[in-house]
Amino acid sequence: MKEVHTINYYPINEGAARRAKEMNSFSDYKEGSATAEYRAMVDKAAAIIGW
């Protein structure tokens, strides 16, 4: 029987991500992009380890 794992995502401060993007770039910040990028990386890591 295969073990089932739950991925726990931590909250991302989108306001801080927006400010960091504005300080380092002239391009606009897309709302939710920091959270989406973080979740994609966590999902990729989970896939690598076989979750």
PDB file of N, CA, C, O and CB in Angstrom:
ATOM      1  N   MET A   1       0.837  -1.184   0.000  1.00  0.00           N
ATOM      2  CA  MET A   1       0.000   0.000   0.000  1.00  0.00           C
ATOM      3  C   MET A   1       0.886   1.252   0.000  1.00  0.00           C
ATOM      4  O   MET A   1       1.814   1.361   0.801  1.00  0.00           O
ATOM      5  CB  MET A   1      -0.954  -0.005   1.222  1.00  0.00           C
ATOM      6  N   LYS A   2       0.593   2.190  -0.899  1.00  0.00           N
ATOM      7  CA  LYS A   2       1.389   3.414  -1.024  1.00  0.00           C
ATOM      8  C   LYS A   2       0.978   4.416   0.048  1.00  0.00           C
ATOM      9  O   LYS A   2      -0.206   4.641   0.297  1.00  0.00           O
ATOM     10  CB  LYS A   2       1.224   4.035  -2.433  1.00  0.00           C
ATOM     11  N   GLU A   3       1.981   5.003   0.670  1.00  0.00           N
ATOM     12  CA  GLU A   3       1.741   5.995   1.707  1.00  0.00           C
ATOM     13  C   GLU A   3       1.289   7.314   1.066  1.00  0.00           C
ATOM     14  O   GLU A   3       1.858   7.750   0.066  1.00  0.00           O
ATOM     15  CB  GLU A   3       3.017   6.207   2.565  1.00  0.00           C
ATOM     16  N   VAL A   4       0.276   7.936   1.642  1.00  0.00           N
ATOM     17  CA  VAL A   4      -0.239   9.205   1.131  1.00  0.00           C
ATOM     18  C   VAL A   4       0.333  10.344   1.971  1.00  0.00           C
ATOM     19  O   VAL A   4       0.266  10.314   3.199  1.00  0.00           O
ATOM     20  CB  VAL A   4      -1.802   9.228   1.152  1.00  0.00           C
ATOM     21  N   HIS A   5       0.895  11.345   1.301  1.00  0.00           N
ATOM     22  CA  HIS A   5       1.486  12.499   1.977  1.00  0.00           C
ATOM     23  C   HIS A   5       0.684  13.753   1.652  1.00  0.00           C
ATOM     24  O   HIS A   5       0.162  13.910   0.549  1.00  0.00           O
ATOM     25  CB  HIS A   5       2.968  12.679   1.566  1.00  0.00           C
ATOM     26  N   THR A   6       0.601  14.626   2.620  1.00  0.00           N
ATOM     27  CA  THR A   6      -0.046  15.915   2.426  1.00  0.00           C
ATOM     28  C   THR A   6       1.034  16.991   2.374  1.00  0.00           C
ATOM     29  O   THR A   6       1.916  17.038   3.231  1.00  0.00           O
ATOM     30  CB  THR A   6      -1.081  16.208   3.562  1.00  0.00           C
ATOM     31  N   ILE A   7       0.961  17.836   1.382  1.00  0.00           N
ATOM     32  CA  ILE A   7       1.918  18.941   1.263  1.00  0.00           C
ATOM     33  C   ILE A   7       1.365  20.132   2.031  1.00  0.00           C
ATOM     34  O   ILE A   7       0.243  20.578   1.791  1.00  0.00           O
ATOM     35  CB  ILE A   7       2.183  19.315  -0.241  1.00  0.00           C
ATOM     36  N   ASN A   8       2.168  20.637   2.955  1.00  0.00           N
ATOM     37  CA  ASN A   8       1.788  21.830   3.709  1.00  0.00           C
ATOM     38  C   ASN A   8       2.481  23.036   3.105  1.00  0.00           C
ATOM     39  O   ASN A   8       3.710  23.101   3.081  1.00  0.00           O
ATOM     40  CB  ASN A   8       2.146  21.685   5.212  1.00  0.00           C
ATOM     41  N   TYR A   9       1.707  23.982   2.622  1.00  0.00           N
ATOM     42  CA  TYR A   9       2.254  25.208   2.054  1.00  0.00           C
ATOM     43  C   TYR A   9       2.251  26.294   3.134  1.00  0.00           C
ATOM     44  O   TYR A   9       1.303  26.409   3.910  1.00  0.00           O
ATOM     45  CB  TYR A   9       1.436  25.661   0.800  1.00  0.00           C
ATOM     46  N   TYR A  10       3.311  27.074   3.172  1.00  0.00           N
ATOM     47  CA  TYR A  10       3.363  28.199   4.093  1.00  0.00           C
ATOM     48  C   TYR A  10       2.825  29.441   3.390  1.00  0.00           C
ATOM     49  O   TYR A  10       2.947  29.564   2.171  1.00  0.00           O
ATOM     50  CB  TYR A  10       4.811  28.433   4.606  1.00  0.00           C
ATOM     51  N   PRO A  11       2.233  30.361   4.146  1.00  0.00           N
ATOM     52  CA  PRO A  11       1.702  31.576   3.512  1.00  0.00           C
ATOM     53  C   PRO A  11       2.831  32.474   3.009  1.00  0.00           C
ATOM     54  O   PRO A  11       3.892  32.570   3.625  1.00  0.00           O
ATOM     55  CB  PRO A  11       0.815  32.353   4.502  1.00  0.00           C
ATOM     56  N   ILE A  12       2.579  33.119   1.890  1.00  0.00           N
ATOM     57  CA  ILE A  12       3.531  34.058   1.304  1.00  0.00           C
ATOM     58  C   ILE A  12       2.964  35.469   1.485  1.00  0.00           C
ATOM     59  O   ILE A  12       1.788  35.710   1.212  1.00  0.00           O
ATOM     60  CB  ILE A  12       3.798  33.735  -0.221  1.00  0.00           C
ATOM     61  N   ASN A  13       3.789  36.380   1.938  1.00  0.00           N
ATOM     62  CA  ASN A  13       3.369  37.767   2.119  1.00  0.00           C
ATOM     63  C   ASN A  13       3.440  38.445   0.753  1.00  0.00           C
ATOM     64  O   ASN A  13       4.505  38.886   0.320  1.00  0.00           O
ATOM     65  CB  ASN A  13       4.269  38.516   3.184  1.00  0.00           C
ATOM     66  N   GLU A  14       2.304  38.521   0.089  1.00  0.00           N
ATOM     67  CA  GLU A  14       2.251  39.102  -1.254  1.00  0.00           C
ATOM     68  C   GLU A  14       2.597  40.590  -1.245  1.00  0.00           C
ATOM     69  O   GLU A  14       3.152  41.102  -2.217  1.00  0.00           O
ATOM     70  CB  GLU A  14       0.867  38.899  -1.858  1.00  0.00           C
ATOM     71  N   GLY A  15       2.276  41.279  -0.163  1.00  0.00           N
ATOM     72  CA  GLY A  15       2.629  42.698  -0.064  1.00  0.00           C
ATOM     73  C   GLY A  15       4.137  42.897  -0.060  1.00  0.00           C
ATOM     74  O   GLY A  15       4.653  43.789  -0.734  1.00  0.00           O
ATOM     75  N   ALA A  16       4.841  42.069   0.696  1.00  0.00           N
ATOM     76  CA  ALA A  16       6.301  42.147   0.729  1.00  0.00           C
ATOM     77  C   ALA A  16       6.886  41.754  -0.627  1.00  0.00           C
ATOM     78  O   ALA A  16       7.860  42.354  -1.084  1.00  0.00           O
ATOM     79  CB  ALA A  16       6.869  41.239   1.842  1.00  0.00           C
ATOM     80  N   ALA A  17       6.296  40.755  -1.264  1.00  0.00           N
ATOM     81  CA  ALA A  17       6.770  40.334  -2.583  1.00  0.00           C
ATOM     82  C   ALA A  17       6.584  41.463  -3.604  1.00  0.00           C
ATOM     83  O   ALA A  17       7.449  41.688  -4.450  1.00  0.00           O
ATOM     84  CB  ALA A  17       6.022  39.059  -3.047  1.00  0.00           C
ATOM     85  N   ARG A  18       5.463  42.161  -3.519  1.00  0.00           N
ATOM     86  CA  ARG A  18       5.212  43.291  -4.422  1.00  0.00           C
ATOM     87  C   ARG A  18       6.251  44.390  -4.210  1.00  0.00           C
ATOM     88  O   ARG A  18       6.807  44.924  -5.171  1.00  0.00           O
ATOM     89  CB  ARG A  18       3.790  43.853  -4.204  1.00  0.00           C
ATOM     90  N   ARG A  19       6.511  44.726  -2.935  1.00  0.00           N
ATOM     91  CA  ARG A  19       7.484  45.786  -2.637  1.00  0.00           C
ATOM     92  C   ARG A  19       8.880  45.395  -3.121  1.00  0.00           C
ATOM     93  O   ARG A  19       9.598  46.228  -3.675  1.00  0.00           O
ATOM     94  CB  ARG A  19       7.513  46.083  -1.122  1.00  0.00           C
ATOM     95  N   ALA A  20       9.272  44.132  -2.915  1.00  0.00           N
ATOM     96  CA  ALA A  20      10.584  43.673  -3.369  1.00  0.00           C
ATOM     97  C   ALA A  20      10.689  43.765  -4.884  1.00  0.00           C
ATOM     98  O   ALA A  20      11.717  44.186  -5.414  1.00  0.00           O
ATOM     99  CB  ALA A  20      10.844  42.232  -2.906  1.00  0.00           C
ATOM    100  N   LYS A  21       9.631  43.374  -5.582  1.00  0.00           N
ATOM    101  CA  LYS A  21       9.631  43.444  -7.049  1.00  0.00           C
ATOM    102  C   LYS A  21       9.748  44.897  -7.503  1.00  0.00           C
ATOM    103  O   LYS A  21      10.500  45.197  -8.431  1.00  0.00           O
ATOM    104  CB  LYS A  21       8.344  42.798  -7.632  1.00  0.00           C
ATOM    105  N   GLU A  22       9.007  45.803  -6.853  1.00  0.00           N
ATOM    106  CA  GLU A  22       9.041  47.218  -7.224  1.00  0.00           C
ATOM    107  C   GLU A  22      10.416  47.834  -6.967  1.00  0.00           C
ATOM    108  O   GLU A  22      10.841  48.728  -7.699  1.00  0.00           O
ATOM    109  CB  GLU A  22       7.973  47.991  -6.454  1.00  0.00           C
ATOM    110  N   MET A  23      11.114  47.358  -5.924  1.00  0.00           N
ATOM    111  CA  MET A  23      12.432  47.896  -5.598  1.00  0.00           C
ATOM    112  C   MET A  23      13.509  47.396  -6.573  1.00  0.00           C
ATOM    113  O   MET A  23      14.517  48.071  -6.777  1.00  0.00           O
ATOM    114  CB  MET A  23      12.810  47.518  -4.164  1.00  0.00           C
ATOM    115  N   ASN A  24      13.301  46.233  -7.167  1.00  0.00           N
ATOM    116  CA  ASN A  24      14.336  45.599  -7.992  1.00  0.00           C
ATOM    117  C   ASN A  24      14.035  45.570  -9.476  1.00  0.00           C
ATOM    118  O   ASN A  24      14.866  45.115 -10.263  1.00  0.00           O
ATOM    119  CB  ASN A  24      14.551  44.215  -7.529  1.00  0.00           C
ATOM    120  N   SER A  25      12.868  46.044  -9.877  1.00  0.00           N
ATOM    121  CA  SER A  25      12.494  45.904 -11.275  1.00  0.00           C
ATOM    122  C   SER A  25      11.537  47.011 -11.685  1.00  0.00           C
ATOM    123  O   SER A  25      10.801  47.550 -10.858  1.00  0.00           O
ATOM    124  CB  SER A  25      11.863  44.535 -11.528  1.00  0.00           C
ATOM    125  N   PHE A  26      11.557  47.346 -12.977  1.00  0.00           N
ATOM    126  CA  PHE A  26      10.619  48.329 -13.497  1.00  0.00           C
ATOM    127  C   PHE A  26       9.349  47.678 -14.026  1.00  0.00           C
ATOM    128  O   PHE A  26       8.393  48.373 -14.372  1.00  0.00           O
ATOM    129  CB  PHE A  26      11.274  49.144 -14.589  1.00  0.00           C
ATOM    130  N   SER A  27       9.332  46.344 -14.092  1.00  0.00           N
ATOM    131  CA  SER A  27       8.131  45.659 -14.581  1.00  0.00           C
ATOM    132  C   SER A  27       7.086  45.557 -13.473  1.00  0.00           C
ATOM    133  O   SER A  27       7.417  45.595 -12.288  1.00  0.00           O
ATOM    134  CB  SER A  27       8.487  44.251 -15.111  1.00  0.00           C
ATOM    135  N   ASP A  28       5.840  45.430 -13.866  1.00  0.00           N
ATOM    136  CA  ASP A  28       4.736  45.354 -12.918  1.00  0.00           C
ATOM    137  C   ASP A  28       4.701  44.011 -12.209  1.00  0.00           C
ATOM    138  O   ASP A  28       5.142  42.997 -12.751  1.00  0.00           O
ATOM    139  CB  ASP A  28       3.416  45.602 -13.625  1.00  0.00           C
ATOM    140  N   TYR A  29       4.173  44.015 -10.997  1.00  0.00           N
ATOM    141  CA  TYR A  29       4.020  42.798 -10.213  1.00  0.00           C
ATOM    142  C   TYR A  29       2.655  42.196 -10.491  1.00  0.00           C
ATOM    143  O   TYR A  29       1.640  42.890 -10.423  1.00  0.00           O
ATOM    144  CB  TYR A  29       4.200  43.080  -8.703  1.00  0.00           C
ATOM    145  N   LYS A  30       2.626  40.927 -10.800  1.00  0.00           N
ATOM    146  CA  LYS A  30       1.360  40.231 -11.033  1.00  0.00           C
ATOM    147  C   LYS A  30       0.889  39.647  -9.704  1.00  0.00           C
ATOM    148  O   LYS A  30       1.575  38.813  -9.112  1.00  0.00           O
ATOM    149  CB  LYS A  30       1.515  39.108 -12.123  1.00  0.00           C
ATOM    150  N   GLU A  31      -0.274  40.080  -9.237  1.00  0.00           N
ATOM    151  CA  GLU A  31      -0.821  39.638  -7.959  1.00  0.00           C
ATOM    152  C   GLU A  31      -0.892  38.119  -7.884  1.00  0.00           C
ATOM    153  O   GLU A  31      -1.424  37.466  -8.782  1.00  0.00           O
ATOM    154  CB  GLU A  31      -2.207  40.238  -7.739  1.00  0.00           C
ATOM    155  N   GLY A  32      -0.354  37.569  -6.811  1.00  0.00           N
ATOM    156  CA  GLY A  32      -0.377  36.126  -6.595  1.00  0.00           C
ATOM    157  C   GLY A  32       0.777  35.369  -7.220  1.00  0.00           C
ATOM    158  O   GLY A  32       0.874  34.151  -7.067  1.00  0.00           O
ATOM    159  N   SER A  33       1.655  36.071  -7.922  1.00  0.00           N
ATOM    160  CA  SER A  33       2.736  35.378  -8.631  1.00  0.00           C
ATOM    161  C   SER A  33       3.765  34.776  -7.674  1.00  0.00           C
ATOM    162  O   SER A  33       4.325  33.720  -7.968  1.00  0.00           O
ATOM    163  CB  SER A  33       3.428  36.337  -9.588  1.00  0.00           C
ATOM    164  N   ALA A  34       4.026  35.420  -6.546  1.00  0.00           N
ATOM    165  CA  ALA A  34       4.993  34.867  -5.587  1.00  0.00           C
ATOM    166  C   ALA A  34       4.459  33.564  -5.000  1.00  0.00           C
ATOM    167  O   ALA A  34       5.199  32.590  -4.863  1.00  0.00           O
ATOM    168  CB  ALA A  34       5.293  35.887  -4.452  1.00  0.00           C
ATOM    169  N   THR A  35       3.189  33.549  -4.660  1.00  0.00           N
ATOM    170  CA  THR A  35       2.576  32.338  -4.116  1.00  0.00           C
ATOM    171  C   THR A  35       2.554  31.234  -5.164  1.00  0.00           C
ATOM    172  O   THR A  35       2.850  30.082  -4.849  1.00  0.00           O
ATOM    173  CB  THR A  35       1.150  32.628  -3.619  1.00  0.00           C
ATOM    174  N   ALA A  36       2.214  31.562  -6.389  1.00  0.00           N
ATOM    175  CA  ALA A  36       2.161  30.561  -7.457  1.00  0.00           C
ATOM    176  C   ALA A  36       3.548  29.973  -7.721  1.00  0.00           C
ATOM    177  O   ALA A  36       3.684  28.763  -7.901  1.00  0.00           O
ATOM    178  CB  ALA A  36       1.593  31.182  -8.746  1.00  0.00           C
ATOM    179  N   GLU A  37       4.569  30.820  -7.744  1.00  0.00           N
ATOM    180  CA  GLU A  37       5.932  30.349  -7.979  1.00  0.00           C
ATOM    181  C   GLU A  37       6.396  29.446  -6.834  1.00  0.00           C
ATOM    182  O   GLU A  37       6.999  28.399  -7.068  1.00  0.00           O
ATOM    183  CB  GLU A  37       6.894  31.545  -8.142  1.00  0.00           C
ATOM    184  N   TYR A  38       6.113  29.854  -5.603  1.00  0.00           N
ATOM    185  CA  TYR A  38       6.475  29.059  -4.434  1.00  0.00           C
ATOM    186  C   TYR A  38       5.797  27.688  -4.467  1.00  0.00           C
ATOM    187  O   TYR A  38       6.451  26.667  -4.257  1.00  0.00           O
ATOM    188  CB  TYR A  38       6.098  29.804  -3.150  1.00  0.00           C
ATOM    189  N   ARG A  39       4.500  27.666  -4.728  1.00  0.00           N
ATOM    190  CA  ARG A  39       3.772  26.391  -4.765  1.00  0.00           C
ATOM    191  C   ARG A  39       4.279  25.480  -5.882  1.00  0.00           C
ATOM    192  O   ARG A  39       4.345  24.264  -5.706  1.00  0.00           O
ATOM    193  CB  ARG A  39       2.275  26.644  -4.945  1.00  0.00           C
ATOM    194  N   ALA A  40       4.634  26.054  -7.014  1.00  0.00           N
ATOM    195  CA  ALA A  40       5.168  25.259  -8.118  1.00  0.00           C
ATOM    196  C   ALA A  40       6.493  24.613  -7.711  1.00  0.00           C
ATOM    197  O   ALA A  40       6.741  23.452  -8.036  1.00  0.00           O
ATOM    198  CB  ALA A  40       5.359  26.136  -9.378  1.00  0.00           C
ATOM    199  N   MET A  41       7.342  25.356  -7.005  1.00  0.00           N
ATOM    200  CA  MET A  41       8.617  24.794  -6.556  1.00  0.00           C
ATOM    201  C   MET A  41       8.403  23.686  -5.523  1.00  0.00           C
ATOM    202  O   MET A  41       9.087  22.663  -5.565  1.00  0.00           O
ATOM    203  CB  MET A  41       9.504  25.898  -5.966  1.00  0.00           C
ATOM    204  N   VAL A  42       7.465  23.880  -4.602  1.00  0.00           N
ATOM    205  CA  VAL A  42       7.171  22.852  -3.599  1.00  0.00           C
ATOM    206  C   VAL A  42       6.612  21.609  -4.281  1.00  0.00           C
ATOM    207  O   VAL A  42       6.994  20.489  -3.940  1.00  0.00           O
ATOM    208  CB  VAL A  42       6.170  23.383  -2.538  1.00  0.00           C
ATOM    209  N   ASP A  43       5.713  21.795  -5.239  1.00  0.00           N
ATOM    210  CA  ASP A  43       5.141  20.663  -5.970  1.00  0.00           C
ATOM    211  C   ASP A  43       6.229  19.896  -6.730  1.00  0.00           C
ATOM    212  O   ASP A  43       6.213  18.666  -6.769  1.00  0.00           O
ATOM    213  CB  ASP A  43       4.052  21.151  -6.949  1.00  0.00           C
ATOM    214  N   LYS A  44       7.166  20.621  -7.328  1.00  0.00           N
ATOM    215  CA  LYS A  44       8.254  19.976  -8.061  1.00  0.00           C
ATOM    216  C   LYS A  44       9.136  19.175  -7.113  1.00  0.00           C
ATOM    217  O   LYS A  44       9.528  18.050  -7.425  1.00  0.00           O
ATOM    218  CB  LYS A  44       9.094  21.021  -8.815  1.00  0.00           C
ATOM    219  N   ALA A  45       9.449  19.752  -5.958  1.00  0.00           N
ATOM    220  CA  ALA A  45      10.269  19.038  -4.961  1.00  0.00           C
ATOM    221  C   ALA A  45       9.542  17.774  -4.485  1.00  0.00           C
ATOM    222  O   ALA A  45      10.162  16.721  -4.337  1.00  0.00           O
ATOM    223  CB  ALA A  45      10.591  19.964  -3.747  1.00  0.00           C
ATOM    224  N   ALA A  46       8.243  17.877  -4.249  1.00  0.00           N
ATOM    225  CA  ALA A  46       7.469  16.718  -3.803  1.00  0.00           C
ATOM    226  C   ALA A  46       7.458  15.631  -4.884  1.00  0.00           C
ATOM    227  O   ALA A  46       7.525  14.443  -4.568  1.00  0.00           O
ATOM    228  CB  ALA A  46       6.024  17.139  -3.449  1.00  0.00           C
ATOM    229  N   ALA A  47       7.375  16.026  -6.131  1.00  0.00           N
ATOM    230  CA  ALA A  47       7.391  15.047  -7.232  1.00  0.00           C
ATOM    231  C   ALA A  47       8.749  14.345  -7.325  1.00  0.00           C
ATOM    232  O   ALA A  47       8.817  13.150  -7.613  1.00  0.00           O
ATOM    233  CB  ALA A  47       7.063  15.740  -8.575  1.00  0.00           C
ATOM    234  N   ILE A  48       9.811  15.083  -7.083  1.00  0.00           N
ATOM    235  CA  ILE A  48      11.153  14.513  -7.140  1.00  0.00           C
ATOM    236  C   ILE A  48      11.337  13.432  -6.075  1.00  0.00           C
ATOM    237  O   ILE A  48      11.947  12.393  -6.330  1.00  0.00           O
ATOM    238  CB  ILE A  48      12.204  15.612  -6.964  1.00  0.00           C
ATOM    239  N   ILE A  49      10.803  13.690  -4.880  1.00  0.00           N
ATOM    240  CA  ILE A  49      10.972  12.703  -3.804  1.00  0.00           C
ATOM    241  C   ILE A  49       9.898  11.622  -3.835  1.00  0.00           C
ATOM    242  O   ILE A  49       9.907  10.701  -3.018  1.00  0.00           O
ATOM    243  CB  ILE A  49      10.953  13.399  -2.451  1.00  0.00           C
ATOM    244  N   GLY A  50       8.981  11.742  -4.775  1.00  0.00           N
ATOM    245  CA  GLY A  50       8.000  10.686  -4.968  1.00  0.00           C
ATOM    246  C   GLY A  50       6.723  10.807  -4.177  1.00  0.00           C
ATOM    247  O   GLY A  50       6.045   9.808  -3.939  1.00  0.00           O
ATOM    248  N   TRP A  51       6.381  12.014  -3.765  1.00  0.00           N
ATOM    249  CA  TRP A  51       5.117  12.216  -3.046  1.00  0.00           C
ATOM    250  C   TRP A  51       4.039  12.353  -4.020  1.00  0.00           C
ATOM    251  O   TRP A  51       2.882  12.532  -3.640  1.00  0.00           O
ATOM    252  CB  TRP A  51       5.154  13.426  -2.135  1.00  0.00           C
TER     253      TRP A  51
END
